[in-house]
Amino acid sequence: MKKLFYSLLLVPIASALILAGAAYGKVPRFTNNGMKQRSDTTKPLKVLFYLQDGVEVLDFAGPMEVFIAAGFDVATVSKTKSPILSKGVLKIIPDYDINDAPKADILAFFGGYDSHATNDPAVMRWLKNYAVPQYYFSVCTGAFILGKAGLLDDLTITTWHGSIEKLKLAVPRAKVLSNVRYVDNGRVITTAGVSAGIDGALHLVAKILGDDAAVQVAKYMEYDKWVPGQGLVIADKSSVKP
């Protein structure tokens, strides 16, 4: 009788532990007003990360963690679906190639052998003809890819500190800033190098979902470096025309 009693007692306890474990580490999705809502009532924003062979790990992994935690739908694309190597170590199999990549709300580019993209006519043609997203986002020398496509002309931008002068030459019509974590032109957000991509991604989450959402994501990631408004916001709307 005692065994039956304890067995019945353990069932709800085990169920509660399973539910708690399933919820642990997850960040709720938010509306544009920063209010919590059910995850099944709103289609999440589509984020497409273009990754090239040799891409810097933290360049894309940091923002990827931010966008996933915020409830966005994140996928990867490259020129082909063949495996690529990040820093010669991490093997990545892209979800899409440039022939079947879906339309995205956020299209992102990252540093680390960015010349593999800028020097590839097929990739640049794809980017120039790609349906204009709500936001273009670059980390580190990923700015060179946007610049080669003409998407940074007449904007204020930034990149990794070691490539500031090089970017000035590559995009002479842009104003290139140093010593800034990110620059927001409205539709185009460029960030400084490596870890700065996390700050830029959190800024974009705050811009779309509200500061409270970004604060919760930063807390979930235990990223205490981020300070809202730390970067430079040039305009709320972009000068890039659809």
NORVENQUI-V678869 format. One record per residue. N is the residue number from 1. RES is the residue in one small letter. D_LAST is the distance of its C-alpha to the last C-alpha in whole Angstrom. Layout:
n = (N:N)
res = (RES:RES)
d_last = (D_LAST:D_LAST)
This chain:
n = (1:2:3:4:5:6:7:8:9:10:11:12:13:14:15:16:17:18:19:20:21:22:23:24:25:26:27:28:29:30:31:32:33:34:35:36:37:38:39:40:41:42:43:44:45:46:47:48:49:50:51:52:53:54:55:56:57:58:59:60:61:62:63:64:65:66:67:68:69:70:71:72:73:74:75:76:77:78:79:80:81:82:83:84:85:86:87:88:89:90:91:92:93:94:95:96:97:98:99:100:101:102:103:104:105:106:107:108:109:110:111:112:113:114:115:116:117:118:119:120:121:122:123:124:125:126:127:128:129:130:131:132:133:134:135:136:137:138:139:140:141:142:143:144:145:146:147:148:149:150:151:152:153:154:155:156:157:158:159:160:161:162:163:164:165:166:167:168:169:170:171:172:173:174:175:176:177:178:179:180:181:182:183:184:185:186:187:188:189:190:191:192:193:194:195:196:197:198:199:200:201:202:203:204:205:206:207:208:209:210:211:212:213:214:215:216:217:218:219:220:221:222:223:224:225:226:227:228:229:230:231:232:233:234:235:236:237:238:239:240:241:242)
res = (m:k:k:l:f:y:s:l:l:l:v:p:i:a:s:a:l:i:l:a:g:a:a:y:g:k:v:p:r:f:t:n:n:g:m:k:q:r:s:d:t:t:k:p:l:k:v:l:f:y:l:q:d:g:v:e:v:l:d:f:a:g:p:m:e:v:f:i:a:a:g:f:d:v:a:t:v:s:k:t:k:s:p:i:l:s:k:g:v:l:k:i:i:p:d:y:d:i:n:d:a:p:k:a:d:i:l:a:f:f:g:g:y:d:s:h:a:t:n:d:p:a:v:m:r:w:l:k:n:y:a:v:p:q:y:y:f:s:v:c:t:g:a:f:i:l:g:k:a:g:l:l:d:d:l:t:i:t:t:w:h:g:s:i:e:k:l:k:l:a:v:p:r:a:k:v:l:s:n:v:r:y:v:d:n:g:r:v:i:t:t:a:g:v:s:a:g:i:d:g:a:l:h:l:v:a:k:i:l:g:d:d:a:a:v:q:v:a:k:y:m:e:y:d:k:w:v:p:g:q:g:l:v:i:a:d:k:s:s:v:k:p)
d_last = (72:71:69:67:67:65:63:62:61:59:56:54:54:53:50:49:49:47:45:45:44:41:39:40:37:35:32:31:28:27:25:22:25:27:29:31:30:31:29:30:28:24:22:21:18:18:18:18:20:20:24:26:29:31:28:30:31:30:27:25:28:28:25:25:28:26:24:26:29:26:26:22:22:22:23:23:22:23:23:26:28:31:32:31:33:32:34:37:38:35:35:31:30:27:26:23:23:20:21:21:18:17:13:14:13:14:14:17:19:22:25:28:28:25:26:26:22:22:25:24:22:21:20:17:16:16:13:12:11:10:8:6:8:9:11:12:16:18:22:25:24:21:19:21:19:15:17:18:14:14:11:14:15:16:16:19:20:23:24:28:30:32:29:28:29:28:25:25:26:24:21:23:20:19:22:24:26:29:30:27:27:23:20:18:15:13:10:12:16:19:22:26:28:29:30:27:25:27:26:23:22:25:23:19:22:23:20:19:22:25:27:30:28:27:31:32:30:32:35:35:34:37:34:36:34:31:31:28:27:28:25:23:21:19:17:16:12:10:10:7:4:0)
